[in-house]
Amino acid sequence: MTQTADPQSFDRFALDYDRFVSLLPGQNTAWLLGLGLRGERALDAGCGPGHAVAALADSFGEVVGLDLSGPLIDIARAKRARPNVRYVVADLFDLADADGFDLVYSHTTLHHLKDYRAGLEHLKSLVRPGGTVALIDNVCDPYPTPPRRAYTWPALWNFPGEIRRVGLRDAWFQLRFWHSRPWLAHLLSDRYLSRERFRELYGSVFPGARFDDLGFALAMSWTAPPNGGGDR
């Protein structure tokens, strides 16, 4: 992706974003790893700098990390390469894999797609019979885009606690990142589903799915029928 004027692009702040995620508790992988999944092949669609890919590499024989951002994939390859990991720069809809995956995972990526439902259906098509689709995306009520203060004010309030957790240098970096112009432009260009619409849309594509409320986001896990037919 080379259109760096696009506020949704991570290319402009890829290194800072990687450091930011590295400082998050659990590096955004706690819910996923809590599912206790294992298998032959896993996909992280929208893998960014590869934190979840590296975590999944201990539980899966092969992990594919896919992202549209070349700079983020460059960081993933440099910092989180594993013998059983492959990183790919590509659009989600261009990914075709005849072998399928035991786990299809995506974290806060789907709201960037122009056709949300088509993205869900494409991810569903990539899971093997008996495999799991595990998806997380941000939600917002009652407006699709939270206001600027929803990000900047909590960053200020949490600053003393972050100093105690990660130290002054990293806490100061976090605070500046939350208030940085490129990151805020990105956040304010996002449009999220409401909680009700999230459950409705995901449930229509993945009947019988389990939902977990993560506060800033909703998470969904769904197991494909073992015979490859019907819905569960």
Rosetta silent file (secondary structure, phi, psi, omega in degrees, C-alpha in Angstrom):
SEQUENCE: MTQTADPQSFDRFALDYDRFVSLLPGQNTAWLLGLGLRGERALDAGCGPGHAVAALADSFGEVVGLDLSGPLIDIARAKRARPNVRYVVADLFDLADADGFDLVYSHTTLHHLKDYRAGLEHLKSLVRPGGTVALIDNVCDPYPTPPRRAYTWPALWNFPGEIRRVGLRDAWFQLRFWHSRPWLAHLLSDRYLSRERFRELYGSVFPGARFDDLGFALAMSWTAPPNGGGDR
SCORE:     score description
SCORE:     0.000 S_00000001
   1 L     0.000  123.867 -175.406    0.000    0.000    0.000 S_00000001
   2 L  -117.844   -4.232 -177.643    1.606    3.270   -1.105 S_00000001
   3 L   -84.190   77.661 -172.394   -1.192    5.821   -0.731 S_00000001
   4 L   -72.439   -9.333  175.693    0.134    7.283    2.501 S_00000001
   5 L   -74.513  -16.000  179.306   -2.288   10.209    2.384 S_00000001
   6 L   -68.049  119.736 -178.633   -5.030    7.756    3.280 S_00000001
   7 L   -63.513  -20.574  179.484   -5.760    8.236    7.009 S_00000001
   8 L   -81.003  -10.508 -179.653   -6.599    4.527    7.304 S_00000001
   9 L   -73.709  137.162  175.481   -3.094    3.549    6.187 S_00000001
  10 L   -89.006   -4.858 -172.482   -0.685    2.329    8.867 S_00000001
  11 H   -60.247  -34.098 -174.345    2.315    2.991    6.642 S_00000001
  12 H   -70.696  -23.245 -175.936    2.998    6.463    8.055 S_00000001
  13 H  -135.884   35.858 -174.391    3.437    5.258   11.633 S_00000001
  14 H   -59.976  -46.740 -178.567    4.314    1.575   11.293 S_00000001
  15 H   -64.855  -44.352  178.557    7.311    1.608   13.661 S_00000001
  16 H   -64.927  -37.807  179.334    5.486    3.605   16.322 S_00000001
  17 H   -64.807  -40.747  177.625    2.443    1.354   16.022 S_00000001
  18 H   -60.769  -44.674  178.108    4.592   -1.733   16.539 S_00000001
  19 H   -63.696  -40.199  179.832    6.093   -0.221   19.688 S_00000001
  20 H   -60.379  -48.275  179.544    2.626    0.820   20.864 S_00000001
  21 H   -64.715  -37.583 -179.873    1.213   -2.702   20.489 S_00000001
  22 H   -60.392  -25.961 -178.351    4.308   -4.161   22.157 S_00000001
  23 L   -91.229   -8.292  179.489    3.478   -2.126   25.267 S_00000001
  24 L   -72.633  143.298  176.166   -0.163   -3.214   25.484 S_00000001
  25 H   -58.025  123.007 -179.689   -0.999   -5.774   28.193 S_00000001
  26 H    74.659    0.503  179.487   -0.951   -9.139   26.445 S_00000001
  27 H    50.165   36.097  176.740   -0.109   -7.439   23.131 S_00000001
  28 H    66.473   21.020 -177.515   -3.772   -7.830   22.118 S_00000001
  29 L  -115.126    0.275 -172.058   -3.543  -11.643   22.149 S_00000001
  30 H   -60.148  -47.916 -178.607   -5.073  -12.550   25.544 S_00000001
  31 H   -63.116  -45.236 -178.312   -8.561  -13.448   24.271 S_00000001
  32 H   -60.873  -50.527 -178.441   -7.215  -15.423   21.314 S_00000001
  33 H   -66.961  -26.416  177.486   -4.738  -17.466   23.348 S_00000001
  34 H   -67.119  -16.822  176.698   -7.436  -18.032   25.967 S_00000001
  35 L   -72.829  -18.915  176.182   -9.350  -20.101   23.415 S_00000001
  36 L    65.725   35.448 -174.922   -6.610  -22.732   23.723 S_00000001
  37 L   -85.259  146.766  175.830   -6.619  -23.607   20.027 S_00000001
  38 L  -142.356  158.798  177.632   -4.065  -25.853   18.323 S_00000001
  39 E   170.185 -168.068 -177.845   -3.770  -27.312   14.838 S_00000001
  40 E   -83.126  -45.583 -171.751   -1.844  -27.606   11.593 S_00000001
  41 E  -135.661  138.793  176.902   -2.503  -24.231    9.934 S_00000001
  42 E  -134.200  149.066  176.810   -3.564  -20.776   11.135 S_00000001
  43 E  -123.662  132.038  169.135   -4.251  -17.493    9.372 S_00000001
  44 E  -112.336  105.273 -178.034   -4.040  -14.010   10.859 S_00000001
  45 E   -90.377  113.887 -172.120   -5.830  -11.701    8.415 S_00000001
  46 L    87.069   48.712 -169.516   -4.670   -8.147    9.049 S_00000001
  47 L   -75.336  -13.755 -178.211   -1.685   -9.294   11.092 S_00000001
  48 L    58.267 -136.187 -178.370    0.051   -5.919   11.325 S_00000001
  49 L   -82.200   11.324  165.915    3.573   -6.275   12.780 S_00000001
  50 L    90.309   17.435 -178.811    2.977   -9.922   13.632 S_00000001
  51 H   -62.291  -48.029 -179.178    2.438  -10.101   17.403 S_00000001
  52 H   -69.740  -34.956  178.023   -0.422  -12.610   17.199 S_00000001
  53 H   -59.524  -47.140  179.459    1.318  -14.564   14.445 S_00000001
  54 H   -61.651  -38.321  179.215    4.360  -15.085   16.670 S_00000001
  55 H   -67.405  -38.708 -179.318    2.115  -16.161   19.544 S_00000001
  56 H   -72.650  -21.211 -176.565    0.229  -18.651   17.365 S_00000001
  57 L   -62.162  -20.988  178.270    3.462  -20.170   16.040 S_00000001
  58 L   -79.136  -16.109 -174.236    3.815  -22.166   19.267 S_00000001
  59 L  -116.712   -7.419 -177.975    0.453  -23.888   18.748 S_00000001
  60 E  -130.505  145.534 -178.989    0.196  -24.365   14.978 S_00000001
  61 E   -65.970  -35.387  177.450    2.421  -26.129   12.479 S_00000001
  62 E  -140.978  136.415  177.582    2.169  -23.254    9.984 S_00000001
  63 E  -127.516  128.478  176.107    0.980  -19.682   10.476 S_00000001
  64 E  -107.217  124.833  174.983    0.269  -17.245    7.648 S_00000001
  65 E  -108.122  122.654 -175.638    0.210  -13.546    8.469 S_00000001
  66 E  -119.640  134.300  175.771   -1.467  -11.361    5.856 S_00000001
  67 E  -153.494  152.150  179.831   -1.605   -7.581    5.754 S_00000001
  68 L   -79.151  -20.425 -174.761   -2.083   -4.853    3.161 S_00000001
  69 L   -90.144  113.923  176.374    0.690   -2.688    4.652 S_00000001
  70 H   -60.648  -45.316  178.502    4.155   -3.425    3.328 S_00000001
  71 H   -59.991  -37.337  177.266    5.920   -1.500    6.133 S_00000001
  72 H   -67.401  -40.902  178.212    4.064   -3.487    8.808 S_00000001
  73 H   -66.352  -35.816  176.495    4.942   -6.779    7.113 S_00000001
  74 H   -60.265  -41.564  177.754    8.588   -5.650    6.868 S_00000001
  75 H   -65.194  -43.974  179.458    8.587   -5.154   10.649 S_00000001
  76 H   -59.336  -44.480 -179.631    6.934   -8.532   11.187 S_00000001
  77 H   -65.830  -35.742 -178.613    9.537  -10.272    9.041 S_00000001
  78 H   -76.162  -37.149 -172.096   12.397   -8.493   10.801 S_00000001
  79 H  -103.821  -27.039 -170.696   11.186   -8.930   14.383 S_00000001
  80 L  -132.540   41.452  173.567    8.845  -11.930   14.441 S_00000001
  81 L   -76.222  140.980  175.253   10.130  -14.396   11.908 S_00000001
  82 L  -138.671  154.851  179.180    9.712  -18.060   12.826 S_00000001
  83 L   -58.522  -29.094 -176.854   10.577  -21.230   10.854 S_00000001
  84 L  -105.086   20.554 -177.818    6.866  -22.059   10.580 S_00000001
  85 E  -117.560  139.533  175.460    5.646  -18.525    9.800 S_00000001
  86 E  -131.683  126.611  179.028    5.000  -16.919    6.413 S_00000001
  87 E  -104.696  138.634 -175.172    4.117  -13.240    5.984 S_00000001
  88 E  -132.134  132.161  171.906    2.244  -12.035    2.902 S_00000001
  89 E   -93.647  109.875 -177.613    1.506   -8.518    1.632 S_00000001
  90 L  -167.309  160.356  171.576   -1.904   -8.779   -0.002 S_00000001
  91 L   -75.820  143.057 -179.580   -5.515   -7.716    0.111 S_00000001
  92 H   -53.146  -43.605 -175.042   -7.745  -10.054    2.104 S_00000001
  93 H   -71.693  -12.419  177.548  -10.003  -10.704   -0.878 S_00000001
  94 H   -88.402   -7.484 -178.388   -7.004  -11.778   -2.987 S_00000001
  95 L   -81.236  120.253  173.544   -6.171  -14.600   -0.583 S_00000001
  96 L  -128.939  131.091 -177.499   -7.164  -18.018   -1.889 S_00000001
  97 L  -142.143  108.475 -175.582   -5.956  -21.174   -0.169 S_00000001
  98 L   -67.548  -26.009 -178.275   -7.187  -24.573   -1.292 S_00000001
  99 L   -77.268  -26.034 -179.465   -5.815  -26.311    1.829 S_00000001
 100 L    73.941  175.688 -174.600   -7.775  -24.109    4.254 S_00000001
 101 E  -130.106  144.591  173.802   -6.939  -23.256    7.859 S_00000001
 102 E   -74.830  -25.406  174.733   -7.709  -24.803   11.234 S_00000001
 103 E  -135.102  127.288  170.774   -7.875  -21.253   12.620 S_00000001
 104 E  -115.363  115.711 -172.773   -8.938  -18.127   10.767 S_00000001
 105 E  -125.339  145.978  172.921   -8.282  -15.086   12.957 S_00000001
 106 E  -152.828  137.920 -177.375   -8.600  -11.336   12.504 S_00000001
 107 E  -124.024  117.715  174.929   -8.219   -8.491   14.985 S_00000001
 108 L    45.717   47.343  179.076   -9.724   -5.000   14.414 S_00000001
 109 L  -117.929  -35.407 -168.245   -9.360   -5.238   10.638 S_00000001
 110 H   -65.744  -26.806  179.948  -12.802   -5.865    9.212 S_00000001
 111 H   -67.638  -12.305  177.455  -14.165   -2.361    9.818 S_00000001
 112 H   -81.554  -13.909 -176.078  -11.669   -1.156    7.192 S_00000001
 113 L   -78.890  144.880  177.472  -13.359   -3.186    4.448 S_00000001
 114 L   -70.023  -33.391  179.347  -15.824   -1.552    2.082 S_00000001
 115 L  -119.790   93.706 -174.382  -18.014   -4.669    2.156 S_00000001
 116 H   -60.740  -49.367 -178.418  -18.050   -5.948    5.725 S_00000001
 117 H   -60.589  -42.568  179.486  -20.303   -8.945    5.051 S_00000001
 118 H   -60.917  -35.769  176.754  -18.245  -10.037    2.067 S_00000001
 119 H   -64.019  -44.293  177.745  -15.172   -9.987    4.293 S_00000001
 120 H   -61.791  -44.123 -178.518  -16.849  -12.216    6.857 S_00000001
 121 H   -66.963  -35.166  177.758  -18.021  -14.635    4.190 S_00000001
 122 H   -66.888  -43.136  177.787  -14.559  -14.774    2.617 S_00000001
 123 H   -62.223  -39.536  178.387  -12.953  -15.585    5.968 S_00000001
 124 H   -61.408  -35.299 -178.036  -15.565  -18.281    6.527 S_00000001
 125 H   -70.139  -14.537 -175.882  -14.658  -19.843    3.180 S_00000001
 126 L   -94.166   -8.704 -176.704  -11.047  -20.260    4.313 S_00000001
 127 E   -87.086  141.675  177.295  -11.695  -22.379    7.420 S_00000001
 128 E   -75.234  157.670  171.542  -11.373  -26.153    7.302 S_00000001
 129 E   -54.748  130.239 -177.775  -14.194  -28.457    8.455 S_00000001
 130 E    82.116   -3.768  179.152  -14.051  -28.539   12.247 S_00000001
 131 E   -81.871  178.567 -174.888  -11.831  -25.456   12.308 S_00000001
 132 E  -121.314  136.653  168.233  -12.422  -22.189   14.169 S_00000001
 133 E  -105.372  122.464 -178.581  -13.079  -18.643   13.023 S_00000001
 134 E  -126.002  115.481 -172.009  -12.069  -16.159   15.752 S_00000001
 135 E  -129.928  139.970  175.439  -12.741  -12.483   15.053 S_00000001
 136 E  -128.821  135.358  170.515  -12.413   -9.260   17.049 S_00000001
 137 E  -148.747  153.372  179.008  -13.500   -5.819   15.954 S_00000001
 138 E   -67.278  150.003  176.105  -14.128   -2.487   17.589 S_00000001
 139 E  -133.179  159.892  179.654  -17.693   -1.415   18.300 S_00000001
 140 L  -153.605  132.261  174.280  -19.222    1.900   19.246 S_00000001
 141 L  -126.778  140.712   -2.413  -22.600    3.037   20.564 S_00000001
 142 L   -93.015   -2.727 -175.726  -24.488    5.141   19.662 S_00000001
 143 L  -104.475  151.408 -178.537  -22.250    6.720   16.998 S_00000001
 144 L   -70.675  -22.784 -179.487  -20.124    4.857   14.421 S_00000001
 145 L  -127.528  118.885  177.209  -17.012    6.938   15.203 S_00000001
 146 L   -63.520  150.659  177.216  -15.982    7.855   18.760 S_00000001
 147 L   -72.573  163.781 -178.405  -15.002   11.506   19.264 S_00000001
 148 L   -53.513  -41.082 -176.202  -11.363   12.535   19.654 S_00000001
 149 H   -65.448  -19.940  178.312  -11.712   12.924   23.412 S_00000001
 150 H   -65.882  -20.472  178.320  -12.661    9.252   23.721 S_00000001
 151 H  -102.353  -43.330 -172.550   -9.014    8.479   22.980 S_00000001
 152 H   -75.617  -39.795 -178.367   -7.091   11.462   24.327 S_00000001
 153 H   -65.637  -48.212  176.881   -8.781   11.857   27.709 S_00000001
 154 H   -59.444  -33.940  178.395   -8.335    8.228   28.856 S_00000001
 155 H   -61.623  -38.543  177.680   -4.696    8.412   27.773 S_00000001
 156 H   -69.809  -45.416 -179.060   -4.217   11.362   30.134 S_00000001
 157 H   -62.605  -37.337 -175.969   -6.123    9.749   32.994 S_00000001
 158 H   -84.056   -6.730 -174.052   -4.196    6.494   32.628 S_00000001
 159 H   -56.408  -47.151  179.114   -0.785    8.143   32.349 S_00000001
 160 H   -60.240  -41.344  178.516    0.194    7.803   36.053 S_00000001
 161 H   -66.491  -35.723  178.273   -0.786    4.142   36.066 S_00000001
 162 H   -68.468  -33.126  175.090    1.120    3.508   32.845 S_00000001
 163 H   -59.611  -43.503  179.412    4.240    5.033   34.398 S_00000001
 164 H   -67.785  -32.717 -175.182    3.990    2.453   37.155 S_00000001
 165 H   -80.472  -46.093 -172.602    3.317   -0.351   34.670 S_00000001
 166 H  -119.617   -5.150 -178.361    5.865    0.294   31.902 S_00000001
 167 L    96.398  159.319 -173.860    8.086    3.113   33.203 S_00000001
 168 H   -62.637  -43.964 -175.861    8.226    6.811   32.410 S_00000001
 169 H   -60.522  -49.791 -178.550    9.924    6.551   29.014 S_00000001
 170 H   -72.171  -34.162  177.541    7.440    4.105   27.517 S_00000001
 171 H   -64.790  -39.568  178.348    4.444    5.735   29.220 S_00000001
 172 H   -65.749  -39.538  175.131    5.463    9.086   27.744 S_00000001
 173 H   -59.868  -47.009  179.834    5.759    7.448   24.306 S_00000001
 174 H   -57.867  -46.318 -178.432    2.242    5.986   24.688 S_00000001
 175 H   -61.422  -44.183  179.204    0.787    9.335   25.675 S_00000001
 176 H   -66.260  -37.102  179.411    2.390   11.090   22.717 S_00000001
 177 H   -65.080  -43.587  178.487    1.253    8.326   20.345 S_00000001
 178 H   -59.007  -30.848 -177.972   -2.368    8.616   21.521 S_00000001
 179 L   -99.331    3.411 -177.246   -2.206   12.347   20.789 S_00000001
 180 L   -72.164  145.525 -176.028   -0.231   12.108   17.525 S_00000001
 181 H   -62.368  -45.972 -179.685   -1.853   13.553   14.438 S_00000001
 182 H   -63.627  -40.505 -178.752   -1.489   10.483   12.156 S_00000001
 183 H   -67.856  -42.535  178.517   -2.876    8.065   14.772 S_00000001
 184 H   -66.701  -38.184  177.198   -5.819   10.313   15.616 S_00000001
 185 H   -61.588  -39.128  177.074   -6.528   10.882   11.913 S_00000001
 186 H   -63.435  -50.641 -177.545   -6.609    7.126   11.498 S_00000001
 187 H   -60.971  -39.841 -176.782   -8.919    6.581   14.477 S_00000001
 188 L   -79.910   -4.256  172.960  -11.274    9.351   13.427 S_00000001
 189 L   -93.313  -10.450 -178.496  -11.546    7.881    9.920 S_00000001
 190 L   -77.481  149.528  173.465  -12.831    4.577   11.317 S_00000001
 191 L  -131.815  123.225 -174.190  -16.496    3.637   11.382 S_00000001
 192 L  -109.456  157.789  171.393  -17.580    0.853   13.714 S_00000001
 193 E   -76.351  154.597  168.327  -20.669   -1.280   14.070 S_00000001
 194 L   -73.935  164.248  176.917  -22.881   -0.945   17.114 S_00000001
 195 H   -59.059  -41.747 -179.501  -22.898   -3.920   19.481 S_00000001
 196 H   -64.011  -45.453 -178.562  -26.370   -4.855   18.291 S_00000001
 197 H   -67.835  -36.422  176.986  -25.439   -4.647   14.615 S_00000001
 198 H   -57.534  -52.250 -178.880  -22.206   -6.593   15.238 S_00000001
 199 H   -62.710  -37.709 -179.452  -24.086   -9.510   16.787 S_00000001
 200 H   -66.785  -48.448 -176.950  -26.714   -9.379   14.065 S_00000001
 201 H   -68.821  -50.163 -178.902  -24.263   -9.328   11.146 S_00000001
 202 H   -64.120  -39.701 -179.823  -21.776  -11.841   12.516 S_00000001
 203 H   -65.664  -29.424  178.892  -24.568  -14.112   13.697 S_00000001
 204 H   -73.411  -29.132  178.426  -26.133  -14.160   10.232 S_00000001
 205 H   -88.347  -33.537 -177.697  -22.846  -15.341    8.680 S_00000001
 206 L  -124.122   77.008 -177.450  -21.823  -17.595   11.587 S_00000001
 207 L   -59.107  135.226  178.778  -25.025  -19.069   13.087 S_00000001
 208 L    81.280   11.388 -178.517  -24.599  -20.189   16.681 S_00000001
 209 L   -65.577  155.687  174.368  -21.404  -18.215   17.215 S_00000001
 210 E   -96.202  136.829  178.874  -20.170  -17.328   20.702 S_00000001
 211 E  -118.153  139.562  175.841  -19.720  -13.643   21.511 S_00000001
 212 E  -127.327  131.939  179.503  -17.497  -12.086   24.184 S_00000001
 213 E   -88.793  117.186 -179.298  -17.613   -8.416   25.160 S_00000001
 214 L  -101.878   12.604  179.177  -14.085   -7.003   25.457 S_00000001
 215 L    88.933  -79.162  178.354  -15.199   -3.469   26.300 S_00000001
 216 L   -76.513  -15.588 -173.290  -13.732   -1.576   23.348 S_00000001
 217 E  -147.085  165.674  168.188  -14.575   -4.475   21.052 S_00000001
 218 E  -111.638  146.197  177.232  -16.669   -7.576   20.595 S_00000001
 219 E  -119.353  145.347  179.280  -15.109  -10.964   19.907 S_00000001
 220 E  -131.813  137.002  171.897  -16.705  -13.879   18.111 S_00000001
 221 E  -128.558  140.767 -175.158  -15.667  -17.523   17.881 S_00000001
 222 E  -146.406  135.530  179.091  -17.344  -20.113   15.654 S_00000001
 223 E  -104.500  126.553  179.661  -16.568  -23.736   14.893 S_00000001
 224 L   -70.648  146.262  177.173  -17.143  -24.995   11.364 S_00000001
 225 L   -55.794  139.500 -176.101  -19.148  -28.222   10.998 S_00000001
 226 L   -66.172  -22.793  179.831  -16.815  -31.214   10.959 S_00000001
 227 L   -93.292    1.714  177.729  -18.275  -32.585    7.737 S_00000001
 228 L    79.062    5.052 -179.583  -17.888  -29.289    5.886 S_00000001
 229 L  -125.104  154.735  178.190  -21.607  -28.868    5.295 S_00000001
 230 L    73.354 -168.002  179.992  -24.394  -26.854    6.902 S_00000001
 231 L  -130.161  153.678  177.632  -23.968  -24.354    9.727 S_00000001
 232 L  -118.456    0.000    0.000  -23.341  -24.670   13.405 S_00000001
